[in-house]
Amino acid sequence: MPKFPGLSGADLVAALEKLGFLNVRQSGSHIVMRRGSMGCVIPNHKELKVGTVNGVLRQAGISAEELKSVL
């Protein structure tokens, strides 16, 4: 699994927006994003753990290489 050190929730939201995801709603510190039928929930924290980032990528159906290309 690739590592994304120092990646915050806001950074991940911005990257997913570049990939076509829309911010649907926010409940507390969790942001729900959707692109077509694929959706994901992103915790809006200062720094996300590697497992959390990989879980979001699985939910969104995108690869680590796609994420790296827009960061």
C-alpha positions as CSV (number, residue, x, y, z in Angstrom):
1,M,0.0,0.0,0.0
2,P,1.4,3.4,-0.9
3,K,1.9,6.0,1.9
4,F,0.6,9.5,1.8
5,P,2.4,11.2,4.7
6,G,1.1,14.5,6.0
7,L,-2.2,14.3,4.0
8,S,-5.1,16.2,5.7
9,G,-8.8,15.8,5.2
10,A,-8.9,19.1,3.3
11,D,-6.1,18.0,1.0
12,L,-8.0,14.8,0.2
13,V,-11.2,16.6,-0.5
14,A,-9.5,19.0,-2.9
15,A,-7.8,16.1,-4.7
16,L,-11.1,14.2,-5.1
17,E,-12.8,17.4,-6.4
18,K,-10.2,17.5,-9.1
19,L,-11.2,13.9,-10.0
20,G,-14.8,14.9,-10.4
21,F,-16.3,14.2,-6.9
22,L,-18.8,16.6,-5.4
23,N,-19.2,17.6,-1.8
24,V,-22.7,16.3,-1.1
25,R,-23.0,17.0,2.6
26,Q,-21.1,17.3,5.9
27,S,-22.0,15.9,9.3
28,G,-19.7,17.1,12.0
29,S,-16.2,16.5,10.9
30,H,-17.1,13.9,8.2
31,I,-17.5,15.0,4.6
32,V,-19.6,12.9,2.2
33,M,-18.5,13.1,-1.5
34,R,-20.0,11.4,-4.5
35,R,-19.2,10.9,-8.2
36,G,-22.0,9.0,-10.0
37,S,-22.9,5.9,-7.9
38,M,-19.5,5.9,-6.1
39,G,-19.3,7.7,-2.8
40,C,-16.9,8.1,0.1
41,V,-16.8,9.6,3.6
42,I,-13.7,11.7,4.5
43,P,-12.9,12.7,8.1
44,N,-11.9,16.4,8.1
45,H,-8.8,15.9,10.4
46,K,-5.4,17.7,10.3
47,E,-3.6,14.5,9.4
48,L,-5.1,11.2,8.1
49,K,-3.6,7.8,8.9
50,V,-2.4,5.7,6.0
51,G,-5.2,3.1,6.6
52,T,-7.8,5.8,6.5
53,V,-6.6,7.2,3.2
54,N,-6.5,3.7,1.7
55,G,-10.1,3.0,2.9
56,V,-11.3,6.2,1.3
57,L,-9.6,5.3,-1.9
58,R,-11.4,1.9,-1.8
59,Q,-14.7,3.5,-1.2
60,A,-14.2,6.0,-4.0
61,G,-13.0,3.3,-6.4
62,I,-9.9,5.1,-7.4
63,S,-6.3,4.0,-7.4
64,A,-3.4,5.4,-5.4
65,E,-1.7,6.5,-8.7
66,E,-4.8,8.5,-9.7
67,L,-4.6,10.3,-6.3
68,K,-0.9,10.9,-6.7
69,S,-1.5,12.5,-10.1
70,V,-3.7,15.2,-8.7
71,L,-1.9,15.9,-5.4
